[in-house]
Amino acid sequence: MTREPKEKPARTIPYALLFSLLLFCLLSLTSGAAIQAKQQNDSNAVADSPEGDSAADQAQQPDPNAVAPSRKVELVRRIYGFSRQSGHSGNYIQDTDQIGGTPVFIAQNSKGNLYVTYSGQKQEIQVFDPEGKFLFKFGERGNTEQTFSSYICGLAINSRDKVYVCDVLKRKVLVFDAQGKFLFSFSSVQGLTKEDPKQDTSPSHIAIDAQDRVYISDTANGHVWVHDERGRYLYPLGGAEPGRFPTAGHIRFDKQGRIYILEGLANRIQVCDQKGNPLFTIGKTGSRVGQFLRISGLAIDSQTRIYATDIVLSAIQVFDSQGKFLGVIKEVPDKKGGQGRFQGLAHILIGQKDLIYLIELPFHRLTVIRDKE
């Protein structure tokens, strides 16, 4: 039986260092203690009290004075990383060295298996079955073409179950098969022009559309680059400025082919058509309905509902396909009948059967929930 952790953060890797390496991969990986302190100060955020100030440039702009209804969810399971000490996964582990570091990103393949990037003392991908059982791991730090640098970040899987991993310091995307065998790597330097501030790329986030086109957020130059599944460069996506998304992070797609781009430093989601032309935005900086203090993750479910995590508020805000606010998720019932508040929500994935996978940084764990509404 899995032992639930006590409500205190584990020893973590130095998040300020990770931030300096990436500008924005998880929007400044704040330490667990700092997150808890900020969460206490903002315990009423995304709730009842008014803040005023509207954003007229947003479609279906939520009323910041509105009460934020809590959505009903249920806890499905929690998943902890593979322990080098015990030789298995499933237990709360305080020492991140034992589990390969801190979980950073999640992706799911066609069989429902979960691939999780771990970044820290080790740089590796851990693989779990749909029930959270550890299967295997692959990848290691090194100086060869098929090894990782000291910081990996974004992760995506295409329809053929090829695994694409962003290596921030190598400035490349490494591609593996479903068993972790290295296939090839590629970069987006072909898209750079003399106007770009950095004459090299910094791939931090990655997504793959229904046609297996690969979209890469370049945080160094404010671009989203598009490649085919073999890594061949195609074109830059459009944006508020042609070809530019100044603080692009997570990228998602809906069934209509619209593209959703998380712009972290602006605390908003930019919604675009298939060519990258802006349609409308969701969010702004703030702590009330429809606002974010530090937006950290983005996901779209089968009903085109938009879920966005905030690592400081430790909450998930939910919107409809037009950006209308639907509710907030700040806690989940535990198996003892109580309510557990989320902490340090750094990443979100909506996988098969609309299960919601969350990374809670202070506890180095994946929390799996189901939205019952």
N, C-alpha and C positions, 0 to 999 in steps of 0.2 A: 504493500500500500504506500502511495507517494506521500511523503511528509511535507506538509505545507510550511513555507518559510515564515519566520517571525517577521513582524513589521519593522524591519530595519534594513537599510541598503547594504549590499555586499561590497567587499573591496573591489574597486573598479580600476580600469586603466585610465591614464590621464586624458580626459576628454578635451582639455584645452589644446593639447598637442595634436589630437586628431583634427580639431577644427582648423588649426594652422596649416595642416597638410591639405585640407580639402576646401576651405572657405565655407562650403555648406554641403555636407553629406547628410548629416542628421541635425542640421541647424544648431550647431554647438552642443556637443554631447555633455550636458550639464551633469555634475555628479549627483548621486542619489540623494545626498543630504541637502544639497542646494535645491533640488527639485521639491523635496518634502517641505522645506521652509517656505518656498515660493507658493506651493500648493496651499499651505496653511493660510498664508496672507490672502490668497485669492479663493478662499473656500466658497464664496458666493458668486464667483465669476461664472459666466454663461448661465445666469440665473435670473433673479428677480429685479435687482436694483437698476435704475436707469443710468445711462451715460450720455444720452443725447448724441448729436453729431451724426449725420447720415452721409452715405456715399452715393451721390446722385448718379455716378457713372456706372452703377451696377444694375444688372437686370434682376427683377424680383428682389430688390434690396430688403433684407429682413429688418424689422423694426428693432433697433437695439434696446428699446424700452420694454420689449415683450418678455413675458415669463417663458423660460426655456423648459418645455415639458420633457420629462425623463422618459426615454424609451425602454420598453420591457425587453430584457435579454436573459439568456440562460448560459451558464458556464458549461462548456462541453468537456474541456480537459486543459491541463497545463503540461507543457513540454520543456524539459531541462536538457542542457547539452550533455554530450558524452563526457564522462569523467575518466580521466587518465588514472585516477587513484583506485576507483572501484571497478573500472572496466565496463561500465554500463551507464545508461542514461536513466533519468527518472527522479533523481533526488535534487533537493536544493543544495547548491554548491556555492560557498562564499568565495573560494579562491578561483579567480578567472583563469589562472595558469592551467588549472586542471581541465578546463573545458575548452581550451583553445582561444580564449578571449571573450569578447562580448558579442552577442548576436547582433547583426547589423541589418541584414535584408533577408527576405523570404520569397521563394518562388515555388510553384507547384507544377509537376509534370502531368502528362496525360493519364498516368496510373494513379494519380493522387498523392504521390510521394512528395515530401517537402524537402527543399534544398535551402540551407541556411548558411549565409556567410558569417564567419566568426573572424573578428579582427582584434589583435592584441599581441601577446607573446607569440602566438601562432597565427598564421593566415591560412585558413582552410575552409572547405565546404563540408558541412555535416548533413547527412541525408537520413530522413525518418520516413516510416510508412504513414499512411493516413491516420492511424491510431496513435502516432507519436512514438513508436518503437524505433530505436536507433538501428540503422541498417549498415552504413559504412561512411567513411569520410575520405576526402581526397584534397590534394593541393598542399603545398608547403612553400616556405620562404626560400628564395634562392636567386641566382643571377642568370639562370638559363631562360630560354624562350618560354618554356612550359611551366616555370615556377612563378610565384607571386613576389611582389615587393613587400615592403613593410606595411602597406595599407591597401586592402581591397574594399570595395563598397557595393555598388549596384549589382543586381542579379536578375536575369530573366531567362525564360525557357521557351523555345519555339514549338511549333506543332510536331516537329520530328524529335522532340525531347533533347535537342542540343542545348547545352547550358552556356550562357554568355555571362562573363564576370568582368566588371570594370576594375581595372587596376589603376588607381589614381596616380601613383608615382611612376609606374612604367609608361603611363599615358597611352595605354592600349586596352583593348578588350580581348580577353582570352576565351577561347571556345573549347568546350569539352563535350564528349558524348555522355549519355545518361549514366554510364558506369564510372565517369571521371577520367577517361582517357583523353589526353590533350589532342586537339585536332589542328588548330591554327590560331593566329592572333591577327589583329588589324588595328589601325588607328584612323583618325579623321583629318589628318594633316592636309589632305588634298583639298579640303574645303576652305582652308585659311587664305585670307587675302592680306595685302600690306596694311589695310586699315585695322586689322585685328590687333588688340593690345598685346597679346602674347602670341609668339610665333610657334607655339606648340599647343596641344590640346590637353584638357584635364577631364577625362570621362568619369563622371561621378554616379550618374543614374542611367538606367537603360530600360527600355520597354520594347515589346514586339507586337505588331498588329496582326490582324487576321490573315494578311498576305505574307506573313513572316518577314516584313520589312523591319529593320532594327533602328530604333530611335535612341540617340545618345545625348544626354545633357552635358555640355561642355561648360563647366563653371568658370574656366579661365577667360573665355571669350564671349560668354553670353549667347551661345548658339545651341540649337538642337539639330544635330546632324542625322541624316537618314542614309542607311546602307541596305544592301540586299542581304540575304541570309548567309552569303559566303563572305561578307565583309566588304564587298565592293562599294565604294562611295557613290551615292546617288545625287543628293542635293541637300541644301540647308532648309529647314522648315521656316515658314514665315513667322511673323510676330508683330507686336505693337510697332516696332521698327522693323523694316524688311530684313528677315533673316536673323533677328535677334530676340532673345529672351534673357534679359540681364541677369536674373537670379534663378534660372531654370533648375528644377529638382526632379521630383517624381513625375512620370508621364503615364497616363492611362487612356483607355479608349472605351467608347460605348458601342452599342449595337448599331447605331446610325453612322458610325465612323468618325464621330467627333473626337477631338483630341483634347485632353485635360492636362494642363501643365501647372505643377505647383511652383509658385515663385516665392521662395522662402523668405528672403529679406523684405519683401513687400507684404508678407502675410496674406497672400491671396492665391486663388486658383484662376488661371486664365483658360477659358473655354474657346476652342478654335474649330474651324471647319477642317476638312481633310487636307487642305493646302496650307493650313497654318494661319489663315486669316482670323483675327480675333472676332468672337461673337459677343461675349460678355465675360465679366469677372465675378467671382464670389469671394467675399471676405475683405478685410482691412485690419489694421493693427488696433487692438482693443481687447477687452475681456468680457464683452457682452454677447448677446445673440448675433450670430453671423460674423463675429470678429475673432481674431487669433492673437495671442501673445507670441507664440512661436510655433507656427504650423510645421508639422514634421512628417506627415504621411497622408496619402491619398489613395482611395480605392473606389471602384464602381461595382455595384451588384447587378444581378440579372434584370432587375426592374429599373435600372439606370438611376438608382439612388446613389448619391455622392456621400462618401464617408471621409472626414478629414480629422486627423489627430493633432493635438496640441501638446507638445512635450512639457510645457510649463504648467498649463492648466490641468494636465493629465485627464483630458476629456476628448470625446469623439463627438463632433457635430455632424448632423445628417441633413442633407438637402435633397430636393427633388431635381429632376433633369434640367429645370429652368433656374435653379439656384434658390428656390423657395425653402426657407428653413423648416425642417420637420421635427427636430428634437435633438436631445443631447444624451450621451451615454457616459456616465462618470463612475459607475460602480456596477458590480456584477454579483448576483447571489452566490454565496458559497454553499458547500454541501451540508453545512450545519444550520442553514436557514438564515444566516446573517447576510450582511452586505459588505463587500470588499471594494474599497476605492482603488482605482487604477493608479499606477505611479510611473512616471517617466515614459509615456507612450511615444516611442521613437519611430515605429514603422507599422504599416497595416497592409494586409493582403486579404482580399476576398476571393476565396477559392471555390472549389467544387461544392455544389449544394448551398452556395451562398454562406458557407462558414467563414467567420471573420477571425483572422489570425493577427495577433498583436504582439509586438516586442515591448516588454517592460524592462527598461534598462537597469534599474536598481537591483532587480532580482535575476538578471541574465536569463530570462525565460520567455517562452511563447505562451500566451494565453489565448485559448480558442473559445469563442462565444458564438451564439446564434441570436440574431435580431428576431424577436417574436412578433413584430408588428408589420 
